[in-house]
């Protein structure tokens, strides 16, 4: 993909120099990092939006890319000055915080790809995979399988702090009991030390490890020395970690995530078009475009984006399954539970196909 000019956007609705005057399509801005350390995932999201427009055969939407790596606020100002009526992105929570007040003043909604629910509200929506939902889902499933006594391992970081709060609440609501909750620093021996402290309260029916697969794989054999039959539980982080399935220490572990069945077909189509594998998060860009295309049927060209349509109680369907935005602006997702089994993952509890209320 061509690197955007510093002062302008780059259009995915046709290669046109500058910003075309388009009286037949609504203008949507995509704000993602197209340079710098996060350029890979940003370009993958941009490619995904292009693929979604082609697959949907939409003639009502034009998407223009803006690079947030050179300044998210500046990118938002350019996008709005050039006529954007809706912003997709940014990816990073700090960038969302920079963009939100600019977009709000202009009356332009923001559908971000962040998973930080604290940035949602006041016209900004969070489409990323919220950790609390995956933790609640896998805990509820574990309880349904007879798990009563839980342990938890969480890193000393913002993600870990939020995960521990959700974990404690989820276990209580499910009727279980948290026997031990241990934190650890980002140091080579810290996880082992946390497990040693935890093992004083063993055995556990299940232990939640709110971290990536590599950390979980280190903790797993240490946990099972004192609790041989314990079931390991993971978070949504595991779904984007390709090494999880190949970690023998995680065999039998459960984690909740968005469904992968449609993603596999998407990834195949992505490779065929762009000669590269997509980043897992790129599906957010694809599904955001499907959402916009669906709403664009009732979105008169040149008018404000009908923000109220984002709160459709029936939700939307995408390659990541069903989702809908709540009053808080956070995407509620229909999640499945997967089990690590023999070098792959298998679905042990399918995602609901619709929302009941």
KATA-V189948 format. One record per residue. RES is the residue in one small letter. SS is DSSP state (H for helix, E for strand, C for the rest). PSI is psi in whole degrees, -180 to 180 (none if undefined). BURIAL is + if it has 16 or more other ideal C-beta (glycine too) atoms within 10 Angstrom, else -. Layout:
BEGIN
res	ss	psi	burial
RES	SS	PSI	BURIAL
RES	SS	PSI	BURIAL
END
This chain:
BEGIN
res	ss	psi	burial
x	C	138	-
x	C	135	-
x	C	132	-
x	C	150	+
x	C	149	-
x	C	-34	-
x	C	2	-
x	C	170	-
x	C	170	+
x	E	127	+
x	E	140	+
x	C	-2	+
x	C	35	+
x	C	144	-
x	C	103	-
x	C	130	-
x	C	138	-
x	C	-157	-
x	C	110	+
x	C	150	-
x	C	105	-
x	C	108	+
x	C	1	-
x	C	-8	-
x	C	148	+
x	E	144	+
x	E	128	+
x	E	133	+
x	E	136	+
x	E	115	+
x	E	106	+
x	E	161	+
x	C	119	+
x	C	1	+
x	C	171	-
x	C	-166	-
x	C	-25	-
x	C	17	+
x	H	-34	+
x	H	-51	-
x	H	-35	+
x	H	-44	+
x	H	-33	+
x	H	-41	+
x	H	-42	+
x	H	-43	+
x	H	-40	+
x	H	-38	+
x	H	-37	+
x	H	-44	+
x	H	-40	+
x	H	-41	+
x	H	-41	+
x	H	-44	-
x	H	-37	-
x	H	-14	+
x	C	41	-
x	C	134	+
x	C	12	-
x	C	-5	+
x	E	135	+
x	E	126	+
x	E	129	+
x	E	132	+
x	E	139	+
x	E	134	+
x	E	117	+
x	H	-12	+
x	H	-24	+
x	H	8	-
x	C	110	-
x	H	-40	+
x	H	-44	-
x	H	-40	+
x	H	-42	+
x	H	-43	+
x	H	-42	+
x	H	-45	+
x	H	-45	+
x	H	-41	+
x	H	-30	-
x	C	11	-
x	C	11	-
x	C	133	+
x	C	-8	+
x	E	141	+
x	E	128	+
x	E	129	+
x	E	-173	+
x	C	-176	+
x	C	-43	+
x	C	143	+
x	H	-42	+
x	H	-36	-
x	H	-37	+
x	H	-42	+
x	H	-34	+
x	H	-34	+
x	H	-36	+
x	H	-52	+
x	H	-32	-
x	H	-47	+
x	H	-39	+
x	H	-43	-
x	H	-32	-
x	H	-5	+
x	C	30	-
x	C	118	+
x	E	153	+
x	E	124	+
x	E	97	+
x	E	161	+
x	C	9	+
x	C	158	+
x	C	11	+
x	C	105	+
x	H	-14	+
x	H	-15	-
x	H	-3	+
x	C	154	+
x	E	162	-
x	C	44	-
x	C	1	+
x	E	131	+
x	E	146	+
x	E	116	+
x	C	-11	+
x	C	170	+
x	C	103	+
x	C	126	+
x	H	-36	+
x	H	-36	+
x	H	-39	+
x	H	-37	+
x	H	-46	+
x	H	-41	+
x	H	-47	+
x	H	-32	+
x	H	-44	+
x	H	-41	+
x	H	-44	+
x	H	-42	+
x	H	-38	+
x	H	-20	-
x	C	11	-
x	C	3	-
x	C	129	+
x	C	-49	-
x	E	121	+
x	E	149	+
x	E	161	+
x	E	137	+
x	E	120	+
x	E	142	+
x	E	153	+
x	C	79	-
x	C	172	-
x	H	-44	-
x	H	-46	+
x	H	-39	+
x	H	-46	-
x	H	-39	+
x	H	-40	+
x	H	-39	+
x	H	-46	-
x	H	-42	+
x	H	-48	+
x	H	-43	-
x	H	-41	-
x	H	-42	+
x	H	-43	+
x	H	-46	-
x	H	-29	-
x	H	-7	+
x	C	19	-
x	C	-167	+
x	E	129	-
x	E	112	+
x	E	-36	+
x	E	138	+
x	E	116	+
x	E	143	+
x	E	162	+
x	E	154	+
x	C	170	-
x	C	72	-
x	C	151	-
x	C	-40	-
x	C	-1	-
x	H	-40	-
x	H	-44	+
x	H	-40	-
x	H	-39	-
x	H	-39	+
x	H	-39	+
x	H	-43	-
x	H	-41	-
x	H	-38	+
x	H	-15	+
x	H	-21	-
x	H	11	-
x	C	159	+
x	C	163	-
x	C	148	+
x	C	-35	+
x	E	151	+
x	E	124	+
x	E	128	+
x	E	103	+
x	E	68	+
x	C	180	+
x	C	172	+
x	H	-34	+
x	H	-41	-
x	H	-42	+
x	H	-38	+
x	H	-30	+
x	H	-41	+
x	H	-32	+
x	H	-56	+
x	H	-30	-
x	H	-39	+
x	H	-39	+
x	H	-9	+
x	H	-39	-
x	H	-19	+
x	C	73	+
x	C	-32	-
x	C	9	-
x	C	145	+
x	E	127	+
x	E	140	+
x	E	138	+
x	E	180	+
x	C	-173	+
x	H	-18	+
x	H	-30	+
x	H	-26	+
x	H	-26	+
x	H	5	-
x	C	103	+
x	C	-20	-
x	C	-11	-
x	C	-48	+
x	C	-27	+
x	C	-3	-
x	C	106	+
x	H	-31	-
x	H	-20	+
x	H	6	+
x	C	128	-
x	C	-7	-
x	C	153	+
x	E	145	+
x	E	151	+
x	E	142	+
x	E	176	+
x	C	152	+
x	C	150	+
x	C	-5	+
x	H	-46	-
x	H	-28	+
x	H	-38	+
x	H	-42	-
x	H	-41	-
x	H	-46	+
x	H	-37	+
x	H	-45	-
x	H	-37	-
x	H	-47	+
x	H	-41	-
x	H	-34	-
x	H	-39	-
x	H	1	+
x	C	37	-
x	C	158	-
x	C	142	-
x	C	154	+
x	C	146	+
x	C	-36	+
x	C	-13	+
x	H	-22	+
x	H	-24	+
x	H	-41	+
x	H	-41	+
x	H	-49	+
x	H	-31	+
x	H	-39	+
x	H	-40	+
x	H	-40	+
x	H	-47	+
x	H	-42	+
x	H	-41	+
x	H	-46	+
x	H	-29	+
x	H	-16	+
x	C	-28	-
x	C	17	-
x	C	102	+
x	C	132	-
x	C	131	-
x	C	-10	-
x	C	168	-
x	C	149	-
x	C	131	+
x	C	82	-
x	H	-31	-
x	H	-24	-
x	H	-21	+
x	H	-22	+
x	H	28	-
x	C	121	-
x	C	-27	-
x	C	-17	-
x	C	-164	+
x	E	159	+
x	E	140	+
x	E	-173	+
x	C	-17	+
x	C	17	+
x	E	-168	+
x	E	143	+
x	E	159	+
x	E	154	+
x	E	130	+
x	C	-179	-
x	C	-25	-
x	C	-4	-
x	C	6	+
x	E	136	+
x	E	119	+
x	E	129	-
x	E	147	+
x	C	111	+
x	C	151	+
x	E	163	+
x	E	128	+
x	E	153	+
x	E	134	+
x	E	124	+
x	E	112	-
x	C	43	-
x	C	4	-
x	E	-175	-
x	E	143	+
x	E	149	-
x	E	123	-
x	E	-13	-
x	E	102	+
x	C	155	-
x	C	143	+
x	C	149	-
x	C	-10	-
x	C	167	-
x	C	138	-
x	C	-25	-
x	C	none	-
END
